[in-house]
Amino acid sequence: MLTRMMIAAAVFALSASTDTSAQTAPVPALSGERVVHSIHMTDMRTVLGSYGHVIVQDTPEENSLLVRAPNGFEYILTLKRCDEQGACGGVLIGTIHPIPNGTSWELLNQIDSQVDLVGIYVMNERLIMDRYITLQGGVRLDTVRHEIATLAQTVPPLLTEITQRAAQNTG
């Protein structure tokens, strides 16, 4: 059903992991109440570990990870808008799937116009669903957890709907 997921910017084969460790103990300075305006990958790994998420692998794209939530949902997390010191001002989370047989542009455009919770698009012949979190102006770290949960709750039923409606187009 769901394949290994990647975000649009990392839509190519996953490389071997160079560091699959994620700290699991919460770091007080990175508590969910803390407001951040940017984040480094080391801190993001700590935050993900505090959620109980496991880093499955680093992807070939810089600042990008394949992550598994405790419920088994896999997603790609990429830090965006990073400066020379590695402080990043955006977090992109997403999934990638094969395009279901019978899927038309009209169907994807119709569903995308009805769903505000994720962006839906096609890149490199793959179906991508994602959410973007901008840290500009400050965001509580709990917001990141909420956004990941929203993606995990939205993607599976949305993918099922696309698959079912696409099958009707071929039948």
Backbone bond lengths (Angstrom), bond angles and torsions (degrees), N, CA, C in turn:
res aa  C-N    CA-C-N  psi(-1)  N-CA   C-N-CA  omega(-1)  CA-C   N-CA-C  phi
1 M - - - 1.452 - - 1.519 109.23 -
2 L 1.308 118.25 -83.32 1.459 119.15 178.03 1.521 108.60 -86.11
3 T 1.295 116.61 136.30 1.456 121.17 176.85 1.512 108.50 -97.78
4 R 1.319 115.70 176.52 1.464 118.62 174.74 1.514 107.83 -57.15
5 M 1.316 115.68 135.51 1.451 120.13 -172.11 1.527 112.40 -103.25
6 M 1.299 113.16 148.62 1.461 120.24 176.19 1.515 108.21 -146.19
7 I 1.275 118.54 154.70 1.445 121.22 175.61 1.517 109.20 -86.64
8 A 1.293 114.91 165.70 1.456 121.26 -175.18 1.511 112.36 -51.03
9 A 1.292 117.88 -44.46 1.456 120.62 -176.95 1.521 112.05 -69.50
10 A 1.330 117.84 -15.88 1.464 121.52 -178.48 1.514 110.86 -117.78
11 V 1.323 117.01 32.57 1.452 120.55 -175.95 1.520 109.45 -82.60
12 F 1.280 115.75 70.61 1.455 123.38 169.73 1.510 107.44 -157.97
13 A 1.309 117.54 173.55 1.472 121.26 -170.48 1.517 111.73 -56.60
14 L 1.314 115.28 141.29 1.460 121.15 177.60 1.520 108.79 -75.59
15 S 1.313 115.73 136.09 1.457 119.18 178.41 1.517 109.32 -87.37
16 A 1.300 115.07 170.43 1.463 119.57 177.41 1.516 108.51 -63.57
17 S 1.278 115.46 142.72 1.461 121.20 -177.76 1.513 110.23 -69.27
18 T 1.318 114.81 138.67 1.452 118.56 175.51 1.514 111.53 -100.10
19 D 1.337 116.27 -22.80 1.453 120.08 178.77 1.524 107.93 -155.29
20 T 1.316 116.59 104.82 1.461 119.24 -178.02 1.510 112.20 -100.03
21 S 1.328 116.91 11.06 1.460 118.64 -177.89 1.518 110.65 -81.53
22 A 1.296 115.23 144.06 1.464 121.39 172.98 1.515 106.18 -135.67
23 Q 1.314 116.28 129.93 1.453 119.04 178.43 1.516 108.32 -67.42
24 T 1.321 116.67 139.20 1.455 118.89 -177.53 1.518 112.88 -104.98
25 A 1.317 118.34 -18.47 1.462 119.89 -179.76 1.520 109.49 -82.42
26 P 1.330 117.21 130.04 1.462 118.68 178.75 1.526 111.23 -63.35
27 V 1.299 115.24 140.56 1.453 121.10 177.48 1.516 107.23 -98.71
28 P 1.344 118.10 120.26 1.464 119.73 -176.39 1.524 113.56 -51.00
29 A 1.328 117.24 -39.26 1.461 120.26 -178.58 1.526 111.39 -66.67
30 L 1.335 117.36 -16.40 1.455 121.33 -179.83 1.530 111.21 -114.45
31 S 1.319 116.89 31.92 1.462 120.49 179.43 1.522 109.60 -64.01
32 G 1.335 116.08 160.12 1.458 121.91 -178.10 1.505 114.43 -59.66
33 E 1.320 117.43 -24.59 1.463 121.14 -179.53 1.525 112.34 -79.97
34 R 1.313 116.55 -16.73 1.462 120.09 -176.65 1.528 110.23 -65.98
35 V 1.314 115.62 136.25 1.457 122.27 175.93 1.524 107.89 -95.43
36 V 1.340 115.82 127.94 1.461 121.02 178.86 1.524 109.27 -120.20
37 H 1.315 115.07 149.07 1.462 122.43 175.93 1.511 110.23 -108.69
38 S 1.342 115.59 -14.54 1.454 123.26 174.92 1.527 106.81 -161.19
39 I 1.343 114.99 165.74 1.461 118.81 -179.61 1.527 109.42 -149.22
40 H 1.317 115.80 145.10 1.461 122.78 175.67 1.526 108.70 -93.24
41 M 1.320 116.99 156.41 1.460 120.53 -179.34 1.533 111.54 -60.93
42 T 1.311 118.30 -37.89 1.469 120.31 178.45 1.525 110.16 -58.50
43 D 1.319 116.42 -44.71 1.465 120.16 178.43 1.522 111.38 -67.18
44 M 1.339 117.62 -38.55 1.462 120.20 179.57 1.525 110.31 -63.83
45 R 1.324 117.40 -39.25 1.469 120.50 176.57 1.538 109.84 -59.55
46 T 1.314 116.45 -41.94 1.463 121.06 179.22 1.520 110.74 -64.40
47 V 1.325 116.40 -44.22 1.462 121.20 179.16 1.532 109.77 -60.98
48 L 1.318 117.69 -47.45 1.467 120.89 179.89 1.524 110.98 -60.89
49 G 1.332 116.77 -41.79 1.461 120.64 177.44 1.514 111.77 -62.16
50 S 1.333 116.98 -36.92 1.466 119.96 179.03 1.529 111.55 -67.59
51 Y 1.343 117.28 -22.65 1.460 121.68 175.82 1.525 111.12 -81.24
52 G 1.337 117.21 -9.07 1.463 120.90 -174.55 1.516 112.43 85.87
53 H 1.332 117.71 11.13 1.457 122.03 178.30 1.524 108.49 -83.89
54 V 1.327 116.21 147.24 1.455 122.32 -177.96 1.521 108.90 -112.73
55 I 1.311 115.84 132.39 1.460 119.88 175.14 1.518 106.86 -80.76
56 V 1.316 115.11 114.01 1.459 121.78 -178.70 1.516 109.76 -78.11
57 Q 1.330 116.21 -42.44 1.447 119.94 -178.73 1.525 111.47 -167.44
58 D 1.315 114.12 152.70 1.453 120.04 169.71 1.531 105.64 -80.78
59 T 1.310 117.75 144.78 1.462 120.30 177.94 1.525 108.24 -97.98
60 P 1.330 116.69 168.66 1.469 119.27 -178.99 1.524 113.19 -63.56
61 E 1.329 116.53 -28.34 1.459 119.04 179.45 1.518 109.23 -73.41
62 E 1.301 116.30 138.35 1.462 120.99 177.95 1.524 109.97 -60.53
63 N 1.330 116.36 141.99 1.467 123.35 177.30 1.517 113.39 63.63
64 S 1.320 117.87 34.08 1.455 121.32 -177.25 1.525 110.49 -133.28
65 L 1.339 115.84 138.26 1.463 122.49 -176.22 1.520 110.64 -133.59
66 L 1.326 116.20 145.24 1.454 121.70 166.18 1.522 105.51 -93.87
67 V 1.339 116.37 125.49 1.467 121.11 -171.47 1.531 109.16 -127.56
68 R 1.347 115.87 146.25 1.461 121.60 175.76 1.517 108.96 -119.17
69 A 1.334 115.53 124.94 1.459 121.87 176.47 1.532 108.77 -77.23
70 P 1.337 117.86 162.49 1.468 120.65 179.43 1.532 113.79 -56.05
71 N 1.333 118.46 -27.82 1.468 121.34 179.22 1.522 113.01 -82.74
72 G 1.347 117.58 2.36 1.459 121.76 178.59 1.515 114.58 94.71
73 F 1.321 118.26 -9.27 1.464 122.05 179.94 1.529 109.38 -66.81
74 E 1.322 116.88 127.33 1.460 121.60 178.14 1.519 110.65 -106.50
75 Y 1.309 114.69 141.84 1.456 121.05 -179.56 1.526 108.92 -150.05
76 I 1.313 114.46 163.88 1.463 121.00 174.32 1.520 107.47 -103.24
77 L 1.297 116.41 136.78 1.461 122.31 174.62 1.519 106.76 -120.86
78 T 1.324 115.87 127.44 1.461 121.74 178.41 1.517 109.14 -128.59
79 L 1.314 115.90 129.60 1.463 120.22 173.64 1.522 107.65 -84.30
80 K 1.331 116.11 134.13 1.465 122.64 -175.53 1.522 109.85 -121.08
81 R 1.343 114.02 166.80 1.466 122.22 177.75 1.528 110.84 52.89
82 C 1.333 115.82 54.03 1.465 121.47 -177.30 1.525 110.44 -93.33
83 D 1.325 115.88 143.33 1.460 120.15 176.97 1.529 109.98 -92.52
84 E 1.322 115.73 -176.87 1.470 121.37 -176.92 1.528 112.73 -63.13
85 Q 1.316 117.69 -25.34 1.467 121.74 179.51 1.529 112.29 -89.07
86 G 1.320 117.81 0.33 1.463 121.50 178.08 1.513 114.88 87.43
87 A 1.332 117.87 8.27 1.473 120.97 175.73 1.528 107.47 -81.40
88 C 1.328 117.06 125.12 1.460 121.93 -173.65 1.519 110.77 -114.49
89 G 1.324 116.44 139.99 1.451 122.27 -175.35 1.518 115.26 -102.40
90 G 1.332 117.53 4.49 1.451 120.17 179.53 1.520 111.16 -148.80
91 V 1.325 115.72 152.90 1.459 122.26 178.87 1.531 107.13 -129.30
92 L 1.328 116.59 120.85 1.454 122.40 177.27 1.524 107.66 -108.29
93 I 1.334 116.29 125.92 1.463 121.16 176.92 1.520 107.29 -121.81
94 G 1.318 116.79 139.93 1.451 117.98 -177.81 1.512 113.83 -166.93
95 T 1.322 113.81 174.88 1.454 122.69 178.17 1.517 108.92 -132.13
96 I 1.320 116.52 158.90 1.460 121.23 176.49 1.524 108.54 -134.78
97 H 1.326 114.68 142.20 1.463 121.12 -174.94 1.518 109.77 -142.19
98 P 1.327 116.73 157.49 1.466 118.15 168.93 1.532 108.59 -64.79
99 I 1.300 116.54 149.96 1.463 120.22 177.43 1.532 107.51 -77.26
100 P 1.329 117.76 122.11 1.469 119.66 179.88 1.531 111.89 -59.44
101 N 1.329 116.53 141.99 1.468 121.29 177.06 1.515 109.89 -56.04
102 G 1.318 115.49 136.81 1.453 120.70 178.59 1.518 114.22 88.88
103 T 1.334 117.69 -1.58 1.458 120.63 -179.97 1.521 109.56 -72.45
104 S 1.304 115.77 128.47 1.469 121.17 178.09 1.523 109.11 -110.82
105 W 1.326 115.16 162.84 1.462 119.90 175.49 1.523 109.82 -62.15
106 E 1.310 116.21 -37.25 1.463 120.47 179.93 1.527 110.76 -61.09
107 L 1.339 116.33 -43.78 1.461 120.57 179.20 1.528 110.67 -62.49
108 L 1.329 117.18 -48.02 1.462 119.83 -179.71 1.521 111.70 -63.07
109 N 1.323 116.82 -41.78 1.470 119.78 178.68 1.520 111.19 -64.55
110 Q 1.331 117.11 -39.10 1.463 120.80 179.08 1.525 110.61 -64.48
111 I 1.322 116.98 -48.10 1.467 120.46 -179.58 1.526 110.53 -66.07
112 D 1.324 117.46 -42.41 1.462 120.64 179.99 1.527 111.06 -61.13
113 S 1.324 117.27 -36.64 1.470 119.99 179.92 1.529 112.07 -71.88
114 Q 1.337 117.58 -18.31 1.462 121.93 -179.14 1.525 113.01 -96.66
115 V 1.321 117.40 -11.31 1.464 121.59 -174.74 1.524 109.66 -118.56
116 D 1.323 115.74 119.38 1.459 119.79 178.95 1.526 112.50 -97.69
117 L 1.313 117.28 -9.18 1.466 120.44 -172.43 1.521 114.23 -78.84
118 V 1.322 117.83 -24.84 1.459 120.94 178.64 1.514 109.35 -141.23
119 G 1.319 114.62 153.59 1.449 119.93 169.50 1.518 107.29 -85.46
120 I 1.322 117.48 138.21 1.459 122.40 179.84 1.518 107.24 -123.53
121 Y 1.327 116.42 127.01 1.450 119.90 176.93 1.516 110.07 -159.92
122 V 1.325 115.02 172.08 1.462 122.14 -179.75 1.517 107.99 -115.57
123 M 1.322 115.36 133.57 1.459 120.94 174.06 1.520 107.44 -144.26
124 N 1.314 115.62 133.15 1.463 121.74 -179.97 1.522 111.75 51.37
125 E 1.329 114.73 42.56 1.460 122.84 177.07 1.529 113.32 59.87
126 R 1.327 116.00 33.23 1.460 122.95 176.37 1.525 108.43 -130.55
127 L 1.327 115.83 147.48 1.455 122.07 177.95 1.520 108.58 -90.69
128 I 1.316 116.01 123.99 1.456 121.41 -176.01 1.526 109.13 -118.28
129 M 1.329 115.01 136.71 1.464 121.48 173.94 1.515 106.56 -129.41
130 D 1.341 116.65 128.07 1.458 118.23 -175.60 1.512 113.09 -148.45
131 R 1.328 114.02 169.62 1.468 124.14 174.87 1.525 106.51 -136.05
132 Y 1.330 115.70 146.96 1.458 121.04 178.92 1.523 109.20 -122.80
133 I 1.315 115.24 135.01 1.465 121.31 178.78 1.525 107.21 -116.69
134 T 1.305 117.10 118.15 1.454 119.90 174.54 1.528 108.38 -93.55
135 L 1.314 115.51 134.76 1.465 120.52 -179.11 1.528 111.19 -93.79
136 Q 1.312 116.50 -3.13 1.464 121.79 179.44 1.520 109.74 -57.84
137 G 1.298 116.04 131.24 1.456 121.29 -179.36 1.520 113.13 87.19
138 G 1.329 116.52 -11.30 1.458 120.91 177.80 1.516 113.76 99.15
139 V 1.315 116.01 132.26 1.462 123.12 -179.47 1.522 107.97 -140.28
140 R 1.334 116.75 137.06 1.463 119.92 173.89 1.523 109.13 -69.09
141 L 1.315 117.12 143.00 1.456 120.60 179.88 1.531 111.86 -61.79
142 D 1.334 117.91 -27.46 1.465 119.93 175.37 1.524 111.80 -60.57
143 T 1.318 117.53 -24.51 1.453 121.15 178.25 1.530 110.38 -62.92
144 V 1.319 117.04 -37.53 1.461 120.76 178.57 1.530 109.29 -61.21
145 R 1.324 116.95 -46.77 1.474 121.01 178.33 1.534 110.07 -59.15
146 H 1.323 116.96 -44.03 1.464 121.45 179.70 1.531 110.97 -61.27
147 E 1.318 117.31 -43.76 1.463 121.13 -178.82 1.530 111.26 -64.66
148 I 1.322 117.03 -39.64 1.470 120.79 177.57 1.524 109.35 -64.98
149 A 1.325 117.53 -43.81 1.463 121.30 178.67 1.526 110.89 -62.06
150 T 1.313 117.29 -39.98 1.464 120.86 178.35 1.522 110.41 -63.19
151 L 1.325 117.10 -43.82 1.466 120.89 177.29 1.529 109.93 -60.35
152 A 1.331 117.05 -45.98 1.469 121.72 -177.76 1.523 111.99 -64.84
153 Q 1.319 117.87 -32.34 1.462 121.13 179.81 1.529 112.04 -82.51
154 T 1.308 117.36 -25.65 1.459 121.86 -174.43 1.522 113.09 -89.57
155 V 1.325 117.78 -42.57 1.458 121.17 -171.50 1.532 114.05 -63.51
156 P 1.340 120.67 -51.62 1.472 118.27 -176.21 1.535 114.66 -57.01
157 P 1.338 120.06 -49.11 1.464 117.52 178.70 1.534 112.88 -67.97
158 L 1.318 116.97 -31.69 1.458 120.42 178.57 1.524 110.27 -67.69
159 L 1.314 117.11 -41.65 1.461 121.16 177.51 1.535 110.06 -64.27
160 T 1.322 117.22 -39.40 1.467 121.06 176.51 1.522 110.46 -61.81
161 E 1.330 116.96 -44.81 1.462 120.23 179.27 1.525 111.88 -61.92
162 I 1.326 116.42 -44.13 1.467 119.96 178.97 1.523 109.83 -61.75
163 T 1.324 116.64 -44.49 1.470 121.27 -178.95 1.532 110.88 -62.26
164 Q 1.337 117.08 -44.93 1.469 121.09 -179.58 1.521 111.69 -65.46
165 R 1.318 116.54 -44.22 1.465 119.27 -179.27 1.518 111.50 -69.68
166 A 1.314 117.44 -33.92 1.467 121.41 177.21 1.534 109.80 -67.09
167 A 1.343 116.58 -39.29 1.472 120.65 178.68 1.521 110.35 -63.00
168 Q 1.321 117.36 -35.39 1.483 120.55 177.33 1.523 110.28 -64.05
169 N 1.337 116.69 -31.78 1.462 120.92 179.40 1.526 112.07 -69.94
170 T 1.338 116.08 -26.77 1.472 118.81 -177.93 1.520 111.86 -94.28
171 G 1.335 117.19 -16.10 1.467 122.10 -175.00 1.447 112.29 -88.58
